[in-house]
Amino acid sequence: MVLIPDPLAQLKLLHTPPLLKVAVIGAGYWGPNLARNFKTSPAWELCAIVDMDVERAAKVATPLGDVPVFATLAELLAGTEVDAVAIATPARTHFAVAMAAIAAGRHVVVEKPLAATWEQGVAMLESAEASGVVLMADHTYCYTPAALKIRELIAEDALGEILFIDSVRINLGLIQPDVDVFWDLAPHDLSVIDFILPGGLRPEAVAAQGADPLGTGKACVGHLTFALPNNAMAHINVNWLSPTKIRQMVIGGSKRTLVWDDLNPQQRISVYDRGVNFEKASTSAAQRKAQAVSYRLGDTWSPALPEQEALALMVQEFADSIQQGRQSRTGGMAGLRVLSVLEAASRSLALGGEQSTVAGYDIQLEGTR
């Protein structure tokens, strides 16, 4: 019996890009999650785990098929060919590790926040652009099916003009040793706002209020507010001390209001056709006050969402951006926008809640929005 090759199958093989080789740097809390998703991704070959504690690295590597372990990035680069690295080390080390990888011509994805300071983030972006490599922020929540759906609904004007965004991210612990509650929890909310709004996260100033009732030396409870376009407002509540865990974002629009409850797997998104009907007028203040306000009470619906792990979608987006030679949907610029708000929040907190100017956006990278 003579087997005749299938021309379509052969053509598919010819156009299938080779696996990208990646190393995960950091075997602490987030590193094992990254390693597992890179291992199971059809686009990647997990080649190494890097951690100063090689025993901890080995505990991550062994269940994944005895992946090689290294103590430092220098040892990895000297002993293994990799296309990219995923950095899951403490935030204070992101800059040094990323810059070394970029200098070696490797693509880089960095756990939030992108860096410890705005200046470091700028240097990382400029170095990646000069080296022709992809720099991506691991804003995992942006790849949840819920966030992707919200982005889609806003893009198609299903909610109308955004009037407010109110986000609550509270739980009991874990009190971090090196950052306050803003730097620990708020990046998730800020990155999602940056992802879902067509213009991205671009406030001119922010105001932050925080409290440290336990005397830890850092804010454990915090509120962050800033203006959105068209006189809208965003508010983020973060808290390490709450006995209940809440992960909720409310996005109010002129047409509909959306509630994302991340802890409700049966109904993560609810869209309410309820709100205030108030026609804006460019007349005098007295005339505006005289305008009638009415309320609408319509239906509520919940869009069906696929059950997909956000980190797996992030890992695939990293591969796609490398293979297609483009900036990722949460590229370095997105990471820098979030970083600039965090820095402004820290300044505001030090000033007792006064508004603090957010650093400008004067870096133009090809393919970024």
Sine and cosine of phi, psi and omega as CSV:
sin_phi,cos_phi,sin_psi,cos_psi,sin_omega,cos_omega
0.00,0.00,0.80,-0.60,-0.02,-1.00
-0.98,-0.18,0.83,-0.55,0.03,-1.00
-1.00,0.05,0.81,-0.58,0.01,-1.00
-0.99,-0.10,0.85,-0.53,-0.02,-1.00
-0.86,0.51,0.62,-0.79,0.06,-1.00
-0.99,0.12,0.92,-0.40,-0.06,-1.00
-0.89,0.46,-0.56,0.83,0.01,-1.00
-0.92,0.38,-0.64,0.77,0.03,-1.00
-0.91,0.41,-0.65,0.76,0.03,-1.00
-0.90,0.44,-0.64,0.76,0.02,-1.00
-0.90,0.45,-0.64,0.77,0.02,-1.00
-0.89,0.45,-0.66,0.75,0.01,-1.00
-0.89,0.45,-0.62,0.78,-0.02,-1.00
-0.91,0.41,-0.52,0.85,-0.07,-1.00
-0.99,-0.15,0.02,1.00,0.06,-1.00
-0.99,0.15,0.88,-0.48,-0.03,-1.00
-0.92,0.40,0.51,-0.86,0.03,-1.00
-0.91,0.40,0.40,-0.92,0.02,-1.00
-0.89,0.46,0.67,-0.74,0.11,-0.99
-1.00,0.10,0.62,-0.78,-0.03,-1.00
-0.99,-0.16,0.75,-0.66,-0.09,-1.00
-0.70,-0.71,0.50,-0.87,0.13,-0.99
-0.84,-0.54,0.65,-0.76,0.07,-1.00
-0.99,-0.14,0.81,-0.59,-0.03,-1.00
-0.96,-0.29,0.93,-0.37,-0.06,-1.00
0.92,-0.40,0.87,-0.49,-0.04,-1.00
-0.90,-0.44,0.48,0.88,0.00,-1.00
-1.00,0.08,-0.83,-0.56,-0.09,-1.00
-0.95,0.32,-0.76,0.65,-0.15,-0.99
-1.00,-0.04,-0.47,0.88,-0.04,-1.00
-0.80,0.60,-0.72,0.69,0.02,-1.00
-0.86,0.50,-0.56,0.83,0.05,-1.00
-0.92,0.40,-0.68,0.74,0.06,-1.00
-0.89,0.46,-0.73,0.69,-0.04,-1.00
-0.86,0.51,-0.70,0.72,0.00,-1.00
-0.88,0.48,-0.67,0.75,-0.03,-1.00
-0.96,0.27,-0.59,0.81,0.11,-0.99
-0.90,0.43,-0.61,0.79,-0.01,-1.00
-0.90,0.44,-0.62,0.78,-0.06,-1.00
-1.00,-0.03,-0.10,0.99,-0.03,-1.00
-0.96,0.27,0.67,-0.74,0.05,-1.00
-0.96,0.29,-0.15,0.99,-0.05,-1.00
-0.99,-0.16,-0.17,0.99,-0.16,-0.99
-0.80,-0.60,0.45,-0.89,0.22,-0.97
-0.88,-0.47,0.90,-0.44,0.03,-1.00
-0.97,0.23,0.90,-0.43,-0.13,-0.99
-0.97,-0.24,-0.34,0.94,-0.07,-1.00
-0.22,-0.97,0.41,-0.91,0.19,-0.98
-0.87,-0.49,0.76,-0.65,-0.05,-1.00
-0.88,-0.47,0.79,-0.62,0.06,-1.00
-0.32,-0.95,0.62,-0.79,0.03,-1.00
-0.86,0.50,-0.51,0.86,0.09,-1.00
-1.00,-0.03,1.00,-0.04,-0.11,-0.99
-0.92,0.39,-0.44,0.90,0.06,-1.00
-0.92,0.39,-0.66,0.76,0.06,-1.00
-0.91,0.42,-0.64,0.77,0.04,-1.00
-0.88,0.47,-0.64,0.77,-0.01,-1.00
-0.91,0.42,-0.58,0.82,0.02,-1.00
-0.90,0.43,-0.51,0.86,0.07,-1.00
-0.98,0.19,-0.63,0.77,-0.13,-0.99
-0.96,0.26,-0.60,0.80,-0.11,-0.99
-0.86,0.52,-0.76,0.65,0.00,-1.00
-0.92,0.40,-0.26,0.97,-0.03,-1.00
-0.99,-0.11,0.26,0.97,0.05,-1.00
0.98,-0.19,0.56,0.83,0.01,-1.00
0.80,0.60,0.77,0.64,0.07,-1.00
-0.88,0.47,0.66,-0.75,0.00,-1.00
-0.85,0.52,0.55,-0.84,0.02,-1.00
-0.86,-0.51,0.52,-0.86,0.02,-1.00
-0.69,-0.73,0.44,-0.90,-0.02,-1.00
-1.00,0.07,-0.47,0.88,-0.05,-1.00
-0.65,-0.76,0.30,-0.95,0.07,-1.00
-0.90,0.43,-0.61,0.79,0.01,-1.00
-0.86,0.50,-0.68,0.73,0.04,-1.00
-0.90,0.44,-0.65,0.76,0.03,-1.00
-0.87,0.49,-0.77,0.63,-0.06,-1.00
-0.91,0.41,-0.49,0.87,0.01,-1.00
-0.98,0.22,-0.43,0.90,-0.13,-0.99
-0.91,-0.41,-0.18,0.98,-0.10,-0.99
-0.60,-0.80,0.67,-0.75,0.09,-1.00
-1.00,0.07,0.89,-0.47,0.07,-1.00
-0.75,-0.66,0.50,-0.87,0.05,-1.00
-1.00,0.04,-0.47,0.88,-0.14,-0.99
-0.48,-0.88,0.31,-0.95,0.11,-0.99
-0.76,-0.65,0.53,-0.85,0.09,-1.00
-0.91,-0.42,0.87,-0.49,-0.14,-0.99
-0.99,-0.16,0.87,-0.50,0.02,-1.00
-0.75,-0.67,0.76,0.65,0.01,-1.00
-0.96,-0.27,0.13,-0.99,0.05,-1.00
-0.82,0.57,0.52,-0.85,-0.12,-0.99
-0.83,0.56,-0.56,0.83,-0.05,-1.00
-0.92,0.40,-0.30,0.96,-0.03,-1.00
-0.98,-0.18,-0.12,0.99,-0.09,-1.00
-0.83,0.56,-0.70,0.71,-0.09,-1.00
-0.87,0.49,-0.79,0.61,-0.07,-1.00
-0.89,0.45,-0.68,0.73,-0.03,-1.00
-0.93,0.38,-0.71,0.70,-0.03,-1.00
-0.90,0.43,-0.68,0.74,-0.02,-1.00
-0.90,0.43,-0.60,0.80,0.04,-1.00
-0.92,0.40,-0.65,0.76,0.02,-1.00
-0.93,0.37,-0.67,0.74,0.02,-1.00
-0.89,0.45,-0.67,0.74,0.02,-1.00
-0.88,0.48,-0.47,0.88,0.03,-1.00
-1.00,0.05,0.07,1.00,0.06,-1.00
0.99,0.16,0.39,0.92,0.00,-1.00
-0.99,-0.17,0.60,-0.80,0.13,-0.99
-0.94,0.33,0.48,-0.88,-0.14,-0.99
-0.69,-0.73,0.73,-0.68,0.24,-0.97
-0.87,-0.49,0.72,-0.70,-0.14,-0.99
-0.85,-0.53,0.74,-0.67,0.12,-0.99
-0.87,0.49,0.48,-0.87,0.01,-1.00
-0.93,0.37,0.52,-0.86,-0.18,0.98
-0.98,0.22,0.29,-0.96,-0.08,-1.00
-0.82,0.58,-0.68,0.73,-0.02,-1.00
-0.43,-0.90,-0.05,-1.00,-0.03,-1.00
-1.00,0.03,-0.36,0.93,0.00,-1.00
-0.61,-0.79,0.34,-0.94,0.06,-1.00
-0.86,0.50,-0.70,0.71,-0.03,-1.00
-0.87,0.50,-0.64,0.77,0.03,-1.00
-0.91,0.42,-0.66,0.75,0.03,-1.00
-0.88,0.47,-0.68,0.74,0.04,-1.00
-0.87,0.49,-0.71,0.70,-0.01,-1.00
-0.89,0.47,-0.63,0.78,0.02,-1.00
-0.90,0.44,-0.70,0.72,0.01,-1.00
-0.89,0.46,-0.72,0.69,-0.03,-1.00
-0.90,0.43,-0.63,0.78,0.01,-1.00
-0.92,0.39,-0.66,0.75,0.03,-1.00
-0.90,0.43,-0.66,0.75,0.02,-1.00
-0.90,0.45,-0.69,0.72,-0.01,-1.00
-0.91,0.41,-0.54,0.84,-0.03,-1.00
-1.00,0.04,-0.16,0.99,0.01,-1.00
0.95,0.32,0.53,0.85,0.02,-1.00
-0.90,-0.44,0.35,-0.94,0.03,-1.00
-0.99,0.12,0.76,-0.65,0.16,-0.99
-0.90,-0.43,0.85,-0.53,-0.10,-1.00
-0.77,-0.64,0.59,-0.81,0.10,-1.00
-0.99,-0.10,0.72,-0.69,0.03,-1.00
-0.99,0.14,0.95,0.30,0.08,-1.00
-1.00,0.02,0.97,0.22,-0.20,-0.98
-0.85,0.53,-0.64,0.77,-0.06,-1.00
-0.88,0.48,-0.41,0.91,0.02,-1.00
-0.92,0.39,-0.32,0.95,-0.04,-1.00
-0.98,-0.21,0.13,0.99,0.13,-0.99
-0.93,0.36,0.55,-0.84,0.06,-1.00
-0.82,0.58,-0.53,0.85,0.00,-1.00
-0.91,0.41,-0.75,0.66,-0.01,-1.00
-0.90,0.44,-0.63,0.77,0.04,-1.00
-0.89,0.46,-0.63,0.78,0.02,-1.00
-0.94,0.35,-0.66,0.75,0.02,-1.00
-0.88,0.47,-0.69,0.72,0.05,-1.00
-0.85,0.53,-0.68,0.73,0.00,-1.00
-0.90,0.43,-0.70,0.71,-0.02,-1.00
-0.90,0.44,-0.65,0.76,0.02,-1.00
-0.93,0.37,-0.64,0.76,-0.01,-1.00
-0.89,0.46,-0.58,0.82,0.00,-1.00
-1.00,-0.02,0.19,0.98,0.09,-1.00
0.91,0.42,0.48,0.88,0.01,-1.00
-0.93,0.36,-0.47,0.89,0.01,-1.00
-1.00,-0.08,-0.28,0.96,-0.08,-1.00
0.99,0.12,-0.37,-0.93,0.02,-1.00
-0.94,0.35,0.75,-0.66,-0.02,-1.00
-0.95,0.30,0.81,-0.58,-0.02,-1.00
-0.98,-0.18,-0.56,0.83,0.02,-1.00
-0.28,-0.96,0.40,-0.92,0.17,-0.99
-0.74,-0.67,0.82,-0.57,0.00,-1.00
-0.82,-0.57,0.89,-0.46,-0.08,-1.00
-0.84,-0.54,0.71,-0.71,0.00,-1.00
-0.83,-0.56,0.82,-0.57,0.02,-1.00
-0.69,-0.72,1.00,-0.01,-0.09,-1.00
-0.77,-0.64,0.50,-0.86,0.03,-1.00
-0.18,-0.98,0.03,-1.00,0.04,-1.00
-0.99,-0.12,0.96,-0.29,-0.02,-1.00
0.96,0.27,-0.06,-1.00,-0.12,0.99
-1.00,0.07,0.84,-0.55,0.02,-1.00
-0.94,0.33,0.87,-0.49,-0.09,-1.00
-0.99,0.13,0.57,-0.82,-0.04,-1.00
-0.98,0.20,-0.38,0.93,-0.16,-0.99
-0.88,-0.47,-0.19,0.98,-0.01,-1.00
-0.69,-0.73,0.34,-0.94,0.04,-1.00
-1.00,0.03,-0.03,-1.00,-0.11,-0.99
-0.92,0.40,-0.47,0.88,0.03,-1.00
-0.91,0.42,-0.75,0.66,-0.04,-1.00
-0.95,0.32,-0.42,0.91,-0.01,-1.00
-0.99,0.16,-0.75,0.66,-0.16,-0.99
-0.97,-0.25,-0.62,0.78,-0.10,-0.99
-0.88,0.47,-0.48,0.88,0.03,-1.00
-0.82,0.57,-0.53,0.85,0.03,-1.00
-0.88,0.47,-0.76,0.65,-0.04,-1.00
-0.94,0.35,-0.68,0.74,0.00,-1.00
-0.89,0.45,-0.66,0.75,-0.01,-1.00
-0.92,0.39,-0.60,0.80,0.04,-1.00
-0.92,0.39,-0.70,0.72,0.04,-1.00
-0.86,0.50,-0.67,0.74,0.04,-1.00
-0.88,0.48,-0.59,0.80,-0.08,-1.00
-0.97,0.25,-0.63,0.78,-0.14,-0.99
-1.00,0.03,-0.42,0.91,-0.01,-1.00
-0.99,0.10,0.74,-0.68,-0.05,-1.00
-0.82,0.57,-0.57,0.82,-0.01,-1.00
-1.00,-0.02,0.00,1.00,-0.03,-1.00
0.97,0.23,-0.09,-1.00,-0.06,-1.00
-1.00,0.00,0.97,-0.25,-0.08,-1.00
-0.66,-0.75,0.79,0.61,0.05,-1.00
-0.95,0.33,0.52,-0.85,0.05,-1.00
-0.98,0.19,-0.51,0.86,-0.02,-1.00
-0.44,-0.90,0.36,-0.93,0.04,-1.00
-0.70,-0.71,0.36,-0.93,0.10,-0.99
-0.78,-0.62,0.73,-0.69,-0.04,-1.00
-0.77,-0.64,0.73,-0.69,0.12,-0.99
-0.86,-0.52,0.71,-0.70,-0.03,-1.00
-0.65,-0.76,0.30,-0.95,0.02,-1.00
-0.64,-0.77,0.50,-0.87,0.01,-1.00
-0.76,-0.65,0.93,0.38,-0.09,-1.00
-0.91,0.40,-0.30,0.95,0.00,-1.00
-1.00,-0.03,-0.15,0.99,-0.02,-1.00
0.95,0.31,0.60,0.80,-0.01,-1.00
-0.99,0.16,-0.23,0.97,-0.05,-1.00
1.00,-0.06,0.05,1.00,0.02,-1.00
-0.51,-0.86,0.40,-0.92,0.00,-1.00
-0.90,0.43,0.79,-0.61,0.04,-1.00
-0.96,-0.28,-0.30,0.95,0.04,-1.00
-0.76,-0.65,0.70,-0.71,-0.05,-1.00
-0.47,-0.88,0.47,-0.88,0.10,-0.99
-0.78,-0.63,0.75,-0.66,-0.02,-1.00
-0.81,-0.59,0.79,-0.61,0.01,-1.00
-0.77,-0.64,0.53,-0.85,0.09,-1.00
-0.32,-0.95,0.35,-0.94,-0.04,-1.00
-0.99,0.15,0.54,-0.84,0.15,-0.99
-0.93,-0.38,0.22,-0.98,0.02,-1.00
-0.83,0.56,0.44,-0.90,0.08,-1.00
0.89,0.45,0.64,0.77,0.05,-1.00
0.89,0.45,0.36,0.93,0.08,-1.00
-0.99,0.10,0.14,-0.99,-0.09,-1.00
-0.60,-0.80,0.58,-0.81,0.09,-1.00
-0.89,-0.46,0.63,-0.78,0.03,-1.00
-0.70,-0.72,0.74,-0.67,0.01,-1.00
-0.82,-0.57,0.81,-0.59,0.03,-1.00
-0.93,-0.38,0.88,-0.48,0.02,-1.00
-0.84,-0.55,0.55,-0.83,-0.16,-0.99
-0.32,-0.95,0.77,-0.64,0.09,-1.00
-1.00,-0.08,-0.12,0.99,-0.21,-0.98
-0.95,-0.32,0.08,1.00,-0.06,-1.00
-0.98,0.19,0.75,-0.67,0.04,-1.00
-0.95,0.32,-0.28,0.96,0.05,-1.00
-0.94,-0.35,0.53,-0.85,0.00,-1.00
-0.98,-0.20,0.82,-0.57,0.03,-1.00
-0.76,-0.65,0.74,-0.67,0.09,-1.00
-0.75,-0.66,1.00,-0.02,-0.14,-0.99
-0.62,-0.78,0.65,-0.76,0.08,-1.00
-0.75,-0.66,0.78,-0.63,0.05,-1.00
-0.93,-0.38,0.82,-0.57,-0.01,-1.00
-0.88,-0.47,0.95,-0.31,-0.03,-1.00
-1.00,-0.03,0.77,-0.64,0.03,-1.00
-0.84,-0.54,0.24,-0.97,0.00,-1.00
-0.94,0.35,-0.36,0.93,0.03,-1.00
-0.98,-0.19,-0.73,0.68,-0.05,-1.00
-0.56,-0.83,0.31,-0.95,0.07,-1.00
-0.88,-0.48,0.70,-0.72,-0.04,-1.00
-0.91,-0.40,0.68,-0.73,0.09,-1.00
-0.87,-0.50,0.83,-0.55,0.06,-1.00
-0.95,-0.31,0.93,-0.37,0.07,-1.00
-0.95,-0.32,0.99,-0.17,-0.13,-0.99
-0.94,0.33,-0.27,0.96,-0.02,-1.00
-1.00,-0.09,0.15,0.99,0.03,-1.00
-0.91,-0.42,1.00,0.03,-0.08,-1.00
-0.91,0.42,-0.39,0.92,0.00,-1.00
-0.98,0.21,-0.45,0.89,-0.04,-1.00
-0.46,-0.89,0.96,0.28,-0.06,-1.00
-0.92,0.38,-0.60,0.80,-0.03,-1.00
-0.88,-0.47,0.75,-0.66,0.14,-0.99
-0.81,-0.58,0.74,-0.68,0.00,-1.00
-0.91,-0.41,0.84,-0.54,-0.07,-1.00
-0.95,-0.30,0.84,-0.55,0.11,-0.99
-1.00,0.03,0.86,0.50,-0.01,-1.00
-0.71,-0.71,0.53,-0.85,0.02,-1.00
0.25,-0.97,-0.24,-0.97,-0.03,-1.00
-0.98,-0.22,0.75,-0.67,0.11,-0.99
-0.99,-0.15,0.92,-0.39,-0.02,-1.00
-0.55,-0.84,0.93,-0.36,-0.06,-1.00
-0.99,0.16,0.85,-0.53,-0.01,-1.00
-0.91,0.41,0.58,-0.82,0.01,-1.00
-0.73,-0.68,0.55,-0.83,0.03,-1.00
-0.98,-0.18,0.52,0.85,-0.01,-1.00
-0.99,-0.12,-0.23,-0.97,-0.06,-1.00
-0.94,0.33,0.25,-0.97,0.00,-1.00
-0.89,0.46,-0.63,0.78,0.00,-1.00
-0.90,0.44,-0.65,0.76,0.02,-1.00
-0.92,0.39,-0.60,0.80,0.01,-1.00
-0.91,0.43,-0.63,0.77,0.01,-1.00
-0.90,0.44,-0.51,0.86,-0.05,-1.00
-0.98,0.18,-0.19,0.98,-0.03,-1.00
-0.91,0.40,0.56,-0.83,0.00,-1.00
-0.98,0.20,0.64,-0.77,0.08,-1.00
-0.93,-0.38,0.77,-0.63,0.05,-1.00
-0.81,-0.59,0.32,-0.95,-0.04,-1.00
-0.85,-0.52,0.61,-0.79,0.05,-1.00
-0.92,-0.39,0.63,-0.78,0.01,-1.00
-0.81,-0.59,1.00,0.04,-0.05,-1.00
-0.98,-0.21,-0.34,-0.94,-0.07,-1.00
-0.98,0.20,0.28,-0.96,0.14,-0.99
-0.86,-0.51,0.70,-0.72,0.01,-1.00
-0.64,-0.77,0.38,-0.92,-0.04,-1.00
-0.79,-0.62,0.92,-0.39,-0.01,-1.00
-0.93,0.37,0.59,-0.81,0.06,-1.00
-0.95,0.31,0.69,-0.72,-0.01,-1.00
-0.85,-0.53,0.65,-0.76,0.06,-1.00
-0.94,0.33,0.49,-0.87,0.06,-1.00
-1.00,-0.01,1.00,-0.09,0.00,-1.00
-0.74,-0.68,0.63,-0.77,0.03,-1.00
-0.97,0.24,0.81,-0.59,-0.07,-1.00
-0.86,0.51,-0.65,0.76,-0.05,-1.00
-0.91,0.42,-0.54,0.84,0.06,-1.00
-0.91,0.41,-0.63,0.78,0.04,-1.00
-0.93,0.36,-0.59,0.80,0.06,-1.00
-0.89,0.45,-0.69,0.72,0.01,-1.00
-0.88,0.47,-0.65,0.76,0.03,-1.00
-0.92,0.39,-0.64,0.77,0.03,-1.00
-0.89,0.45,-0.61,0.79,0.05,-1.00
-0.87,0.49,-0.72,0.70,0.03,-1.00
-0.90,0.44,-0.70,0.71,-0.03,-1.00
-0.88,0.47,-0.66,0.75,-0.03,-1.00
-0.92,0.40,-0.56,0.83,0.05,-1.00
-0.94,0.35,-0.76,0.65,-0.07,-1.00
-0.93,0.36,-0.49,0.87,0.00,-1.00
-1.00,-0.09,-0.04,1.00,0.05,-1.00
0.89,0.46,0.70,0.72,-0.03,-1.00
-0.71,-0.71,0.24,-0.97,0.12,-0.99
-0.96,0.29,0.56,-0.83,0.00,-1.00
-0.98,0.19,0.21,-0.98,0.00,-1.00
-0.92,0.39,-0.36,0.93,0.15,-0.99
-0.82,-0.57,0.85,0.52,-0.05,-1.00
-0.95,0.32,-0.07,-1.00,-0.04,-1.00
-0.85,0.53,-0.55,0.83,0.00,-1.00
-0.91,0.41,-0.63,0.78,0.07,-1.00
-0.89,0.46,-0.67,0.74,0.05,-1.00
-0.88,0.47,-0.60,0.80,0.00,-1.00
-0.94,0.33,-0.60,0.80,0.04,-1.00
-0.89,0.47,-0.68,0.73,0.04,-1.00
-0.91,0.42,-0.68,0.73,-0.01,-1.00
-0.87,0.49,-0.64,0.77,-0.02,-1.00
-0.91,0.42,-0.59,0.81,0.04,-1.00
-0.93,0.36,-0.65,0.76,0.03,-1.00
-0.88,0.48,-0.67,0.74,0.02,-1.00
-0.90,0.44,-0.68,0.74,0.02,-1.00
-0.90,0.44,-0.60,0.80,0.04,-1.00
-0.89,0.45,-0.65,0.76,0.03,-1.00
-0.90,0.44,-0.64,0.77,0.03,-1.00
-0.91,0.41,-0.67,0.74,0.02,-1.00
-0.88,0.47,-0.67,0.75,0.00,-1.00
-0.87,0.48,-0.67,0.75,0.00,-1.00
-0.92,0.38,-0.42,0.91,-0.01,-1.00
-1.00,-0.08,0.23,0.97,0.04,-1.00
0.97,0.24,0.42,0.91,0.06,-1.00
0.99,-0.16,0.05,1.00,0.05,-1.00
-0.91,0.41,0.47,-0.88,0.03,-1.00
-0.90,0.44,0.64,-0.77,0.00,-1.00
-0.81,-0.58,0.72,-0.69,-0.05,-1.00
-0.94,0.35,0.67,-0.74,0.04,-1.00
-1.00,0.03,0.68,-0.74,-0.02,-1.00
-0.84,0.55,0.58,-0.81,-0.06,-1.00
-0.94,0.34,0.19,-0.98,-0.04,-1.00
-0.90,-0.44,0.99,0.13,-0.10,-1.00
-0.94,-0.34,0.24,0.97,0.02,-1.00
-0.97,-0.24,0.85,-0.53,0.01,-1.00
-0.94,-0.35,0.92,-0.40,0.03,-1.00
-0.93,-0.37,0.63,-0.78,-0.03,-1.00
-0.88,0.47,0.77,-0.63,0.07,-1.00
1.00,0.03,-0.03,1.00,0.03,-1.00
-0.99,-0.11,0.41,-0.91,0.03,-1.00
-0.99,-0.11,0.00,0.00,0.00,0.00
